[in-house]
């Protein structure tokens, strides 16, 4: 029975060591991935996607947009295009709803 107990203890500690190594490897991979993402963001932050030039903020109709100092490309953040263009009423649902408008008193 002593040999069985020693074998099960050794198996337990071997399993714990294996799980510890797997956890450490997973954490290391997560740190490496986070570092790679941070490096990629630092490399491209405030840079033009077209020419790589720097972006300068500019106020346009009350919305701050980014304009490339090199090629003049304009970068819009999420929601800025909608804010500048206004409500889009050219969609299929809008035209369908327009067909069913009722007029009162003809």
Secondary structure, 3 states (H helix, E strand, C coil): CHHHHHHHHHHHHHHHHHHHHHHHHHHHHHHHHHHHHHHHHHHHCCECCCCCCEEEEEEECCEEEEEECCCCCEECCCCHHHHHHCCCCCCHHHHHHHHCCCCCCC
